[in-house]
Structure formats: C-alpha cells, structure tokens
Amino acid sequence: MEYRIKRAQISDKVVIRNLLQLYLHELTEFEDRPLSKSGEYHYHYLDNYWAERGRYPYLFFNGKELMGFALVRRVENRYSMAEFFILRKFRRHRFGLRCAVEIIKKHQGEWKLEFLSRNEVAEKFWQKVALNLAGGDVEAGKVNDISNYLRFPVGRS
C-alpha cells in the first residue's frame, strides 16, 4: 500500500478538526477529558497552525483515503509532535512509523516527544521512531506525574 503526506492548507482545517475528535476520544482511556456542552472535545490550538509561525499541520493518505494527521510545532529551540493520529484500520501496517519518521526528518534539529505515561502503546511507538532517527542518542525522562518524554537530535549536529 502506498501512502503520502500533505502539508495541510487552511481548507483542510475542518478535516483535522474532525479527526481531532476521534483522537481526543481515544485519549480519554488515559486521561480525564470532558466533553463540552455541545458534545465535542475542545482543542484550543488548532487555529494557531495557520496563524503562527513555527506550527506545521499535516494530513496522511493511503492512496486517496484519509489516514490521519500530525501537528508539529517549534517550541523554543526544539520541535515537538503536538498531536499525531492514525486511524485504527491503518495501524499495524507501519504507516504511523513511516509518516512520523518522514515528518520529523522534514524538521531537522532537536526534538522532544511527549506522551502520556499510562499509554504504553504510544511509548513503544515513539521509542521506535526515536531509535529509527537517532539510534542510541535518545534521552528519556519524566515531564510530570502524567507525561514522559524522549529527546533526540535529527539531522544537523
């Protein structure tokens, strides 16, 4: 199966907003995330991806079929994968790994990936991504009581 990554345009914002609902719902397994009165999960930063420098929205496709999204941001002197989501039917086919690696390679420099410490699947996934990109040059640590991180360089020394 063939995949492609597209830098999301302002016209794609509604697509990412809809996918965010699925993604945020999945995160409720690991953290308390209440619904709004309208039955939605709020994500306050989406508009910023088209209004601020240092924010990069992406969509993933398998052929013409939508497969997921990523939101990358530059924080201080490093990059961060703010959000990353692959639809369930495309998981376990290495699409997520390939998309994550490809996107991270587009943004060379220092990376810090944060994930919920209770989400063991995410932890294993991001460890594979980091090892694929940085080999043994990966620092792991705790952000706070609910999150862990992986920090590593990509590309430039």
N, C-alpha and C positions, 0 to 999 in steps of 0.2 A: 504494500500500500504506500502511496505517495502522500507526503504532507508538504504544506507550505506555511510560512509565517508572513503576516502582513502587518505593517505599521498601521494602526487604526487611525482613521480620519474622524473628524467631528461627526460625520454622518453615521459612523459606526458606534457612537456613544450609546445609543439605545440598545444595541446588541450586547455590549459589555454590561450595561446596567441590568439587563435581563439575566445574563449568565452569572452576574454577581449574586443574584437571589439564590440560585442553585448552590453556588459556592458557600455563601454565608450560612445557608441552611445546613450544609454538611458540617460546618464548624461548630454548630450547636452541640454536636456529640462531645466536644472537648471544652467548650466554654459557654457560659450563660450569655445569650444574645437575644434580647426580647424583640418581638415584632412591634412595629408601630401600630397605631390605631387603624391604619389602612391595610394592615396585613403584610407589610413589607419590612425587610431588614434595611436599615439605613446604612449608607456608605457615604460619608461626608466629603470624600476627597476626589470623587470621580471627575467632576468638572475641572478640577485643577490640572488634569492630564492634558487638557487642551488650552489651558490659560497660563501655565507657569513653565518656565524653563527648567530643565533637569527632570522632566517626567516623560515617560515613554510608554504608550499603550500599544499592545499587540493583540492580534487575533490569530488563531491557528485553524487550519483547514486540512481535511483529508479529502483530496480531490476538491469537489465543490462544497462538501459538507463541513459545517462549522464543528470544530473540535474543542475549542477552549480559548483562553485568553491569559495574558500576563500584563501586569502593571509594574514597570520598573521606575525607580526614582533615584536621583542622586541626592544624598544626604551628606553635608559637609564635604569630605574628600573621598567618599566611597559610594558605591552603588548598592542598592537594596532591591530585592524582589518583593515589592509591597504585597502583591497578590499573584497567585498562579493557580490555574484551574484547567483540568482536562475532564471532559465528560466521561462518565463511567464506561460507556461502551468502547472507548478508545484507550482505556488504561490496560496495563499489562501487555502492551504491544510496543513498548519503549518509545512511544510518541512523546510522552512527557519528558523523558530524559533527553531526547534529541532536541526538542523545542527549547528546553531550559538551557542546555549547553550552547545552542546556536545563539540564543538571545544574549546570554551572558558574554559570549565572545564578541558580540557587537559593541559592548561597553567595557572596554579594557581599563584595568586599574584595580583598585582594591574593592572587594565585595564583602558584604556581611549579610548572610541569610539568616533570618529569624523564623522560628516555628514554635508552635505550642508544644511544650514538653510532654504532654499527655498523648500527642499524636505521633505514635511510633512509626506509622507508615510514612508520614511526612519526614520524620527524622532520617529514616533509612534512605528515602528518595534523595533528600538534599545531601546526604553523605556521599551517595553515588555521584551526584552532579559535581560536588566539590572535588572528589578524588579524580574524576574524569578530567577536570580542568586544571587542578593544581597539584595532583599527586600527593606527596606527603607534606606539602606546605599548607596545611589546614589547621587553624586554631579553633578549638571547640570550647564553648563556655556557657554560662548561665546569664541571661539578661535579667531575670527576676524570678519570682516564685512560679510563674506560669509559662515562661518562654526560655528557650535556649538559642544559641547562635552558632554559626560556622563562619569564620573569616578566612579569606584567602585572596591571593593576587591572581589576576588574569592578564596575560599578555606582557605588558611592559614591566620592566624590573624596577 
